[in-house]
Amino acid sequence: MKSDASTSAAALKGAGAPGRSGEPRRDAAAPAPPRLLLEEASDLLVVHLDFGAALEACERALRGLPPAGAPAPAPAAGASMEVKCSLCVVGIQALAEMDRWREVLSWVLQYYLVPDLPPKVLELCILLYSKMQEPGVVLDVVCAWLQHSDNQGLPEYRAVAELHLRHVLLPLGHVSEAEEFVMGSRAFGEEQREEVLQAVHAARLQLKEKLSSSLEAQKLNQEGSFSHKFLSLLTLLRQLWDSAVSRLLSLPLKKSLLAALILCLLVVRFDPASPSSLPFLYQLAQLYRRIRKLTLAHLHPLALRD
């Protein structure tokens, strides 16, 4: 421990001491090249499982590379593009492991323009968002990449197109767009086009079945709600009728007949002054008189006995 402390102290003294030219030495060490940072990030991701440190190493390395849209130096252009692509792949895996997959596309687009995205990075984004059931996030980006003329000559173009078809368009239900894309794209040969069209037709049938089942479920729900409302209305009418009958039975005879007459007028809704209603009123009056006579005849003998 003492030797380590003395060594670090000597190093600090040596760093602050002037050189032969009389100028003080620089304390900050030179930044590590992107390739070494790529190896460090891969080691942190796979071996140490330190995903935050791996992402930080990728970002430090990407800051040392040419920004998006800027041409790299001609001798190191190929190597720089390969290192940049590998750094983005490691960064995507680190974000996914930290459950920050929603940031992946925006993070990648900090370092690439959409037409310049490497096919490997784009395929990884498609598979990631498809696995998380959010394929609509990459829809516009992949469409723009596929429509760019410089990308249509790449050997990976067909793989990206098929991934876009199977993992983006069809899961989103864009069956017509998928069929138009297959018929108008040069990425598919005759046999491949037939195979892909079969998948498109199967997806269309599945979509129709889902729509029909959802419509049936909606119809059943509407019928169930209508029947529930109808039963509630019948229950309410029954309660009103029971209360009205119990109220009429509690009233005296005259008031009960008058209430029955008013109830008939309200329910039947006929005009008492019209000639067609006179027979009904006459029969109602006769019924009232008979009931009255029977009641008085029943009460009269009791009065004589008293």
LINZI-V162059 format. One record per backbone hydrogen bond with DSSP energy under -1.0 kcal/mol. NH is the residue of the N-H (numbers start at 1). CO is the residue of the C=O. Records with the same first field share a line. If there is no record, write none. Layout:
NH=CO ; CO
//
This chain:
5=1
6=2
7=3
8=4
9=5
10=6
11=7
12=8
13=9
14=10
15=11
16=12
17=13
19=23
22=19
37=33
38=34
39=35
40=36
41=37
42=38
43=39
44=40
45=41
46=42
47=43
48=43
50=44
51=49
54=50
55=51
56=52
57=53
58=54
59=55
60=56
61=57
62=58
63=59
70=67
80=76
81=77
82=78
83=79
84=80
85=81
86=82
87=83
88=84
89=85
90=86
91=87
92=88
93=89
94=90
95=91
96=92
97=93
98=94
99=96
100=95
103=100
104=101
107=103
108=104
109=105
111=108
117=114
122=118
123=119
124=120
125=121
126=122
127=123
128=124
129=125
130=126
131=127
132=128
133=130
134=129
137=134
142=138
143=139
144=140
145=141
146=142
147=143
154=151
157=154
160=156
161=157
162=158
163=159
164=160
165=161
166=162
167=163
168=164
169=164
170=165
172=168
173=170
174=169
175=173
178=174
179=175
180=176
181=177
182=178
183=179
184=180
185=181
193=189
194=190
195=191
196=192
197=193
198=194
199=195
200=196
201=197
202=198
203=199
204=200
205=201
206=202
207=203
208=204
209=205
210=206
211=207
212=208
213=209
214=210
215=211
216=212
217=213
218=214
219=215
220=216
221=217
222=218
223=219
224=220
225=221
226=222
227=223
228=224
229=225
230=226
231=227
232=228
233=229
234=230
235=231
236=232
237=233
238=234
239=235
240=236
241=237
242=238
243=239
244=240
245=241
246=242
247=243
248=244
249=245
250=246
256=252
257=253
258=254
259=255
260=256
261=257
262=258
263=259
264=260
265=261
266=262
267=263
268=264
269=265
274=271
277=274
278=275
281=277
282=278
283=279
284=280
285=281
286=282
287=283
288=284
289=285
290=286
291=287
292=288
293=289
294=290
295=291
296=292
297=293
298=294
299=295
300=296
303=299
304=300
305=301
306=302
//
